[in-house]
Amino acid sequence: MRTIRSGHPLRPPRLHVATEEIADPGPLPAQMPDPGALAWVRRGEGMIGYGETARHKATSITDAENWWREITDQVVVDRELPGGDLPGAGFVAFGSFCFDPDNSSSGSVLIVPRVVIGRRAGRAWRTTITSADVTIPDALENPTQLSIPAPGAVSFADGKLSGPEWEGVVADAVTMINSGDLDKVVLARELIAIADNPIDARRLVARLAAEYPACWTYHIDGLVGATPEMLIRREAGLATSRVLAGTIRRSNDSDQDLALAAALSQSSKDLQEHEYAVASVARALAPYCSGMNVPDAPYVLELPNVLHLATDVTAVAAPDATSLRMAAALHPSAAVCGTPTDRARQTIAELEQLDRDRYAGPVGWIDADGDGEWAIALRCGRINADDPHQIRLYAGCGIVAESDPEAELAESVAKLVPMRDALGT
C-alpha cells in the first residue's frame, strides 16, 4: 500500500472516493482494528478511520486548509451515500493541531484515512479512499479487532513542575493580572502515567466514550481524550461554538451538586472568566458569519466529574468560511489561552514550563465541502510514540484576578480524572 505524505507544496494526487451504506456495525470503538486507528465519537455516533492514504504535516491551520483545498480539487467521487448526505459520509480528513507551534517540538497533522466507518442519524456507512492505482486489501475492508490488553499497573509522576511549584506559577500569574499586564491567562500542568504494558488507544477510546457520552471522544496520531468543548462546528451553513470557562468539581451527592451549580452560576470569578472566553469567540467569528446569537447568560453543563459554565454561540457561516478557516480564526480562544491573546500566549511561554504539544489545540475532521467539527483537545493525553508504556496527561485552568492557587490546583486534579480513570484496570 502506498501512502502519500506531504510536508511541502507538491500538488496532491487524484484520489478516488466510494461510499456505501452498511448494516449497523455496533459500537464504533470496537471497529478500530489497530492502535493507530482514528476516532471521533459522541453519543454512539461519529466515525473511525484506519489505514492511511495521505498525511500532511501542517505548519499551521491555514497551511492545512490550503493543502485540503488542493487535494479536494483532485477527488473523483465514484459512489455517494444513497438518499442524501450525512455529515462525514464521504471524503474526510482527521486533524490535530499544536497549541503554539512557536513553542513546541511537536507538529500538526491532517490525515486522510484509507477506510472510514461511520454512523449518524440511524444510518451507517463505509467510505474507501484510494489513489487510482491502489485497491483496498480484504484485511482493510473487513478488519478484525484482536483482544486489547489492559495497561496493567499504572504509576503517576509529576511533569516538570510539582503541584506546589505549579501553585507558585499561578500566584505569579495572579500578580501579573493584578498589576494590569493582562486580564486572564490559562495555565496548564502535566502528569506522566507509566504502565506495565503498552497503552492501547483503543481501550482508552472505548472507556472514555462509554463514561463521557456527551463529550467528543477522539484519537488522532497518539493524542486521545474526551473533550466537552466544541471550538467550531460547520454543518449545512450553520456555525456553532461551545464555550466552556468556569469549573467546579462535582460531589457524590445530587443535592450538594445542585448547590454547587448554583454557586458556580453566581461566582464573580467564574462569570468573569467565562465572559472573556465568550467575547473572544464572538469577535473572532464576526468576520466569517452573520446573524450571530450570543446568549446573555451561560448555563451549567453537567459532566460526570465536573460542572462547567457553558455558552453555545450560533451564527450563519459565509459560503467560503470553511470549518478549518473559522478554527484558524478562533484559535487560541480565551478559554485555553487568555485575554489579551498575544500577551496571554507570551505569559504562558514565560511561566508554564510546559510543551503543550497538541493539547488545547483544535482536533476534529473536515469534509470536501468544508463542513466539519473542530473541538479543543482537552481532557486528553499523548501516548509516547517511542515508548507506548508512557502517556503524558494534561489539564489547564483559567487564571483571573480572584484566582486562588490552591483552588486552581484542585480544579486541575478534577480535570485529570477522566484520563486517569480510563487508564485504570
Secondary structure, 3 states (H helix, E strand, C coil): CCCEEECCCCCCCCEEEEEEEECCCCCHHHHCCCCCCEEEEECCEEEEEECCCEEEEECCHHHHHHHHHHHHHCEEEEECCCCCCCCCCCCEEEEECCCCHHHCCCCEEEEECCEEEEEECCEEEEEEEEECCCCCCHHHHCCCCCCCCCCCCEEEEECCCCHHHHHHHHHHHHHHHHCCCCCEEEEEEEEEEEECCCCCHHHHHHHHHHHCCCCEEEEECCEEEEECCEEEEEECCEEEEEEEEEEEECCCCHHHHHHHHHHHHHCHHHHHHHHHHHHHHHHHHHHHEEEEECCCCCEEEECCCEEEEEEEEEEEECCCCCHHHHHHHHCCCCCCCEECHHHHHHHHHHHCCCCCCCCCCEEEEEECCCCEEEEECCCEEEECCCCCCEEEEEEEEEECCCCCHHHHHHHHHHHHHHHHHHHCC
